[in-house]
Amino acid sequence: MMQELVNQVKKTAKKATEEMHTAVPATIKSYDPSTGLASVQPVAKFKKPNGETMDYPSISGVPVVFPQSENVTIAFPIKAGDGCLLVFGEKSLDYWLYGKETDTELSFDLSNAVAIPSLKNTGSPAMQKACSENAVVLQSGGTTLTVKSGEVVIDGNLTVNGKIDATGDVTGSGISLATHTHTGDSGGSTSTPH
């Protein structure tokens, strides 16, 4: 009798957790940067009561999470085919998204997803460089920005729209901005810059 009760409790708990969504890998189908919302396709299967498996349906209106605060955002392009991790909220996202509550009780429902971009099942040269050099590495095409203790290195072209202030010397093609001289018009050399 007691074993039957234990088995029934286990069966009920298993069924409840099988219907609960927590997190799943997915692929971006489309992304609208003006709204911050994406359509995504979970990369997983679910099992129907008869034992057959099916693809999850695609989900639209999914907020994409970028590191940001009121005044600072770190953003990068999101394209169709990019990987992401879907995390499913405990409650409906309607109040947070639209500022109004709904009558729906959708705990851990597919419609309560947020997408965390950049989920990949492989490493990359930028990740390897970051780990081997103990650095932050930003890589876009053939340009790499590496930030490590006491040094910032840019492999690629640099365009600055604005003022540059430097307290140390600036050197370009081996020429020091602080100590360079020119040949004067009377044959001698000019003094160093002040």
N, C-alpha and C positions, 0 to 999 in steps of 0.2 A: 504494500500500500504506500509506504513512504517513498520507495524507489519510483513508483509511478508518478507521484507528485513531483519529485526531483526531475524526472525526465520531462514532464509537462512544462515545468518552469524553464528548463534549458531550451526546450523547443520553442516556447513563446519568446524567450529572450533572443534566441538566434534569429527568429523571423523578424522581430522588431529591428535588430541591428542590420539585417540584410536589406531592409528598406530605407536605411539611413545613409545619406551621402555625406562624406567627410571631405575627401580630396581625391582628385584623379588627374592624370596628365591629359592634355588636350592640345589641339591644333587651332591656331587662329584662322578663321575663314575670311573675315574682313574686319577692319578697324576704322573708326571715324574719330580722328584726333580732335575734332571740334566738340564732340560730346564726351569723349573718353570711353566710349562703349564699343564692344566687339561682339561679333558672332563667332562662336567657337564650336568645335566638334570634339567631344570627349573621345579619347583613344582608349576605349575599354569596352567590354561586353557585359550585358546583364543577362541573368538566367530567368527565363519565363517559368511559370509554375509547372509546365509540362517538361521542363528540363532543357528545352532548346535555348540557344543563346542568340542575342540580337545586339546590334550596335546601339549605343545610346543615341538619342535624338540630338540634333544640333541645338544650341542654346543661343538666343539673341539677347541684346541689351545687357551684356555682361561688363561691369566696370573693370577697367584695367588699372592695376596698382603700379604707380611709379613712386620712387622716393620723392616726397615733396612736403613743403610746409607752406605757410601763407605767402612767403616771399621768395622761396627757392624751389626750383624743380630740376631734377635730373631726368632728362628725357632722351629717348633714342627711338629710331623708327621701328614701328610694328608693321609687319607685312603678312599677307596670307601665306600660310605654310609654317610660320614661326611656332615654336612650342611654348606652352605655358602650363602652369599648375592651377587647376580650378579648386578653390576652397569654398565650401558650402556653409552659409550662415545658419546659425541656430534658429533665427527668426527671419521673417520677411525683410527685405532691404528697402521696401517702399518708403518708409518714413525717412530713412537716411538719403535715399536717392531723390525723392520728390517732395519731401516735407509734409507728407500726410500718411496717416495710418490706413490700413485696409482691414477688412474682416477676415482675411485669409490666415489660417494657421498652417504655415508651411515650414515646419522645422526641418532643417537640413535638406530642403527641396532643391531640385535642379535649377529652379528659377531664382534661388538665393546665392548664385555663384558670383565670385569675384575672381579675376584672372591675374596671376602673377607671371609676367612675361619672362622669357629667357630660359625656360626649362629645356635642357638638351640631354641626350643620352650619351654624349661624347664630350671630351675635353677640347681645348683649342690651344693654338700657339700663344694667345694672349694669356690664358690661364696658366700655362706652363711658365711663361716669362714672369708673371706676377709672383708665383710661388718660388721660383728659383732666385729671383732678385729681391724678394720681400718688398714688393712694390705694388702700387695701384697702376694698372695698365688700361688705357683706353685705346682701342684699335678700330679704325674705320678705313676699309680698303687698304691702301698702301701707307697710311699715316698712323703713327703710333705715338702716344703721349705716355711717358713713364714717370711716375712720381715716386721717389724713394727718399730716404732720410737725407736731407741736405741738398737734394738735387732734383731738377725737373729736366727731362730730356725729350725733345720733340724730333722724331724722325719723319720729316716731311716739310712742307712749306708752312710758313707762319705769316699771317696777315693780322695786323693790329689796327683797329679803327679806334683811335683814342691815344692818350698820352702814355708814355712809358717813363716811369721814375726808377732810377737805379742808384743805389748808394755805393755800389762797388764799380769796378771797371767793366766796360762793355767791349768785347773783342769780336771783330768780324773779319774773316779770312786772314787771321793772324795779325790784324792791325788793332792796336789798343786805342780806344776812344780817349782815354785819360792821358796817354803819353806820346801819341803820334805827333810827328812834325812834318812840315812841307818844305820844299825848296823855295826860298824866298825869291822875289823878282830881282834882287841885287846879287844873287849867287849863293847867299848863305842859307841857313835853315831857320824856320820860324821857331818860336818858343812853343812849349807844350800848352795845351788848352788850360784855362784857369777855371 
